[in-house]
Amino acid sequence: MPFGTKPDPAQGAPIDFNRVYDAAIRPGVVAAGMEPIRADEEELGGIIHKAMFERLLLCEFAVADLTTSNANVLYELGIRHAARPRSTLTLFAAHKPLPFDVNLLRTVRYDLGGDNTLSDEEAYALRDTIAEQLTALRARARTDPGVDSPLFQMIDGWRPRLPSPAASQLFLAQARSTEELNRRLRDVRAAAMDGAGREHAAQELAQLRADAGAAEGVDVSVRVGLMLAYRALEDWAGMIQAHGELPEELASQPAVLQQLAFAHNRRADATGSLADRGRALDILRELEVTRGPTAETSGLIGRIYKSQWRRAVDEGKSTLAQGLLEQAIEAYVRGFETDWRDVYPGVNAATLLDVEGSPESTARKDRMLPVVQFAADQRIRSPRPGYWDWATQLELAVLAREQEKARAYLSKALAAVEESWEPESTASNLRMVAGARAARGESTGWVQSLVDELDPGG
């Protein structure tokens, strides 16, 4: 199933699939007397890897949520149908478009509310249905030779050889070990928010890294989780070192390379290293060439040019600064145009256009803002908006000079902070806006007050 919050293909509010899993699927699997092992636990997503194949081939039963027609989910369902008949339960939210007819599959429909939330009542009903259907699947697998896999139905004699029971037992032991390592990683990331606990969190992360290095069959979710835990601690060198310990096939994945570039650029912000800045830009340019522009890749390129622009301004190199500012704007716009739903490059493009301040840039910003605002509004329709959803609304309110809205969104953003560098990043953007407007003779004390609350030590 999809991980986290995903856009609704029917253009409704985003859907929180973690809520669907935690409130209905997981307890339904447990109620059926089975052990839930989620096949998509790595946070970066979009990575096809060995552990995923192991889960699909070795788990006796599977549940697949087809609601958003997620490409990974459909790919995984195809693998499952090619390997194990009579053992897969499919789900989908009613009234959402699907790419194929599911009537021939064993499929459960469930209902989401008008804002795409799963109510407690519907969660209980879905949990009970899943438990009932899985129990029936297990009983039928023992007594009924019929199959629910189209491949097995169409090709006589199709009987792929599955791994041995011993391999299944080893897989289960490794899955339990992975779950424990991921729990410890979550604890480290939570502790990173507590200034007093950061030193202990760093020590625990070092031990975790050693434990993961010594363990057999460490899952992708753990390896990626180590990088993200170092990010939570703002240990950019640790992030880079953790990437260096990844297997080549994982280290070269676009989502992982984006995080590596992020770490190099953040370390450059802290140290002024031109080598780190250049390395980050090289990684992302190569990704744009080989994989095409994406909101994340092009947005990160914009972030690097923005950092270079600010340094040029500080050094009094006005001509260079203007060129770097224009490159940053174009990179952010390029990222936003690849996916209008991703507000990160959009709000940054609008912010830099406001900072540039020429009549042409102001007109361009005014054309962009309604589109960015619409995309941002869809994000906060999610059942559980995150820090960046509220921070984007805060930045948009500042750009629109709406002081009361900005302060209301500030409160919501601060309450949703997950990693300490997040509000510092927002404060940095608002400082740029305040500085540029002050230079044009505008009163910006109210913007500075927002900055002071976001980054008291800045």
JOCORCOR-V390032 format. One record per residue. N is the residue number from 1. SS is DSSP state (H for helix, E for strand, - for the rest). D_CENTER is the distance of its C-alpha to the mean C-alpha in whole Angstrom. Layout:
((N/SS/D_CENTER) (N/SS/D_CENTER))
This chain:
((1/-/14) (2/-/11) (3/-/8) (4/-/7) (5/E/8) (6/E/9) (7/-/12) (8/-/16) (9/-/18) (10/-/21) (11/-/19) (12/-/19) (13/-/17) (14/-/13) (15/E/13) (16/E/12) (17/H/12) (18/H/12) (19/H/15) (20/H/17) (21/H/16) (22/H/18) (23/H/20) (24/H/22) (25/H/21) (26/H/21) (27/H/24) (28/H/25) (29/H/25) (30/H/27) (31/H/29) (32/-/30) (33/-/31) (34/-/28) (35/-/25) (36/-/22) (37/-/20) (38/-/16) (39/-/16) (40/-/12) (41/-/11) (42/-/9) (43/-/6) (44/-/5) (45/-/7) (46/-/10) (47/-/12) (48/-/16) (49/-/17) (50/H/21) (51/H/19) (52/H/18) (53/H/21) (54/H/23) (55/H/21) (56/H/22) (57/H/26) (58/H/27) (59/-/26) (60/-/29) (61/-/27) (62/E/24) (63/E/22) (64/E/20) (65/E/18) (66/-/19) (67/-/18) (68/-/16) (69/-/17) (70/-/14) (71/H/16) (72/H/14) (73/H/16) (74/H/19) (75/H/20) (76/H/19) (77/H/22) (78/H/24) (79/H/24) (80/H/25) (81/H/28) (82/H/29) (83/H/30) (84/-/30) (85/-/32) (86/-/33) (87/-/30) (88/E/27) (89/E/26) (90/E/24) (91/E/22) (92/E/22) (93/E/22) (94/-/25) (95/-/25) (96/-/22) (97/-/23) (98/-/23) (99/-/24) (100/-/27) (101/-/29) (102/-/28) (103/-/32) (104/-/33) (105/-/30) (106/-/30) (107/E/28) (108/E/27) (109/E/26) (110/E/25) (111/-/25) (112/-/22) (113/-/24) (114/-/24) (115/-/21) (116/-/19) (117/-/19) (118/-/21) (119/-/24) (120/H/25) (121/H/28) (122/H/26) (123/H/24) (124/H/27) (125/H/29) (126/H/26) (127/H/26) (128/H/30) (129/H/29) (130/H/27) (131/H/29) (132/H/32) (133/H/31) (134/H/30) (135/H/33) (136/H/35) (137/H/33) (138/H/34) (139/H/38) (140/H/38) (141/H/36) (142/H/40) (143/H/42) (144/-/41) (145/-/41) (146/-/39) (147/-/36) (148/-/33) (149/-/32) (150/H/33) (151/H/33) (152/H/36) (153/H/37) (154/H/38) (155/-/39) (156/-/42) (157/-/42) (158/-/38) (159/-/37) (160/-/35) (161/-/35) (162/-/33) (163/-/32) (164/-/35) (165/H/35) (166/H/35) (167/H/32) (168/H/30) (169/H/31) (170/H/30) (171/H/26) (172/H/26) (173/H/27) (174/H/25) (175/H/22) (176/H/24) (177/H/23) (178/H/20) (179/H/19) (180/H/21) (181/H/20) (182/H/16) (183/H/18) (184/H/20) (185/H/16) (186/H/15) (187/H/19) (188/H/18) (189/H/15) (190/H/17) (191/H/20) (192/-/19) (193/-/19) (194/-/23) (195/H/25) (196/H/28) (197/H/25) (198/H/24) (199/H/26) (200/H/26) (201/H/23) (202/H/23) (203/H/26) (204/H/24) (205/H/21) (206/H/24) (207/H/26) (208/H/22) (209/H/22) (210/H/26) (211/H/25) (212/H/23) (213/H/25) (214/H/28) (215/-/26) (216/-/27) (217/-/24) (218/-/21) (219/-/18) (220/H/15) (221/H/13) (222/H/15) (223/H/16) (224/H/12) (225/H/12) (226/H/15) (227/H/14) (228/H/11) (229/H/14) (230/H/16) (231/H/14) (232/H/14) (233/-/18) (234/-/18) (235/-/20) (236/H/19) (237/H/22) (238/H/20) (239/H/17) (240/H/19) (241/H/22) (242/H/19) (243/H/18) (244/H/22) (245/-/22) (246/-/19) (247/-/21) (248/H/22) (249/H/20) (250/H/17) (251/H/17) (252/-/18) (253/-/14) (254/H/13) (255/H/10) (256/H/12) (257/H/14) (258/H/12) (259/H/11) (260/H/15) (261/H/16) (262/H/14) (263/H/16) (264/H/20) (265/H/19) (266/H/19) (267/H/22) (268/H/24) (269/H/23) (270/H/25) (271/H/28) (272/-/28) (273/-/28) (274/H/29) (275/H/28) (276/H/24) (277/H/24) (278/H/25) (279/H/23) (280/H/20) (281/H/22) (282/H/23) (283/H/20) (284/H/18) (285/H/21) (286/H/22) (287/H/18) (288/H/19) (289/H/23) (290/H/22) (291/H/19) (292/-/19) (293/-/18) (294/-/14) (295/H/13) (296/H/11) (297/H/14) (298/H/16) (299/H/15) (300/H/15) (301/H/18) (302/H/19) (303/H/18) (304/H/21) (305/H/23) (306/H/23) (307/H/23) (308/H/26) (309/H/28) (310/H/28) (311/H/30) (312/H/32) (313/H/33) (314/H/34) (315/-/36) (316/-/38) (317/-/37) (318/H/37) (319/H/37) (320/H/34) (321/H/32) (322/H/33) (323/H/32) (324/H/29) (325/H/28) (326/H/28) (327/H/26) (328/H/23) (329/H/24) (330/H/24) (331/H/21) (332/H/19) (333/H/21) (334/H/20) (335/H/16) (336/H/17) (337/H/19) (338/H/17) (339/-/15) (340/-/17) (341/-/14) (342/-/12) (343/H/13) (344/H/12) (345/H/15) (346/H/17) (347/H/18) (348/H/19) (349/H/21) (350/H/23) (351/H/23) (352/H/25) (353/H/27) (354/H/28) (355/H/29) (356/H/31) (357/-/33) (358/-/35) (359/H/36) (360/H/34) (361/H/31) (362/H/32) (363/H/32) (364/H/29) (365/H/27) (366/H/29) (367/H/28) (368/H/24) (369/H/24) (370/H/25) (371/H/22) (372/H/19) (373/H/21) (374/H/20) (375/H/17) (376/H/16) (377/H/18) (378/H/16) (379/H/13) (380/-/16) (381/-/17) (382/-/14) (383/-/16) (384/-/14) (385/-/13) (386/-/11) (387/H/13) (388/H/11) (389/H/13) (390/H/16) (391/H/16) (392/H/16) (393/H/19) (394/H/21) (395/H/21) (396/H/22) (397/H/25) (398/H/26) (399/H/26) (400/-/28) (401/-/30) (402/-/30) (403/H/30) (404/H/30) (405/H/27) (406/H/25) (407/H/27) (408/H/25) (409/H/22) (410/H/22) (411/H/23) (412/H/20) (413/H/18) (414/H/20) (415/H/19) (416/-/16) (417/-/15) (418/-/13) (419/-/14) (420/-/17) (421/H/17) (422/H/15) (423/H/18) (424/H/20) (425/H/18) (426/H/18) (427/H/22) (428/H/22) (429/H/22) (430/H/24) (431/H/27) (432/H/27) (433/H/27) (434/H/30) (435/H/32) (436/H/32) (437/H/33) (438/H/36) (439/H/37) (440/-/38) (441/-/40) (442/-/37) (443/-/37) (444/-/34) (445/H/35) (446/H/32) (447/H/29) (448/H/30) (449/H/30) (450/H/27) (451/H/26) (452/H/28) (453/H/26) (454/H/23) (455/-/24) (456/-/28) (457/-/28) (458/-/28))
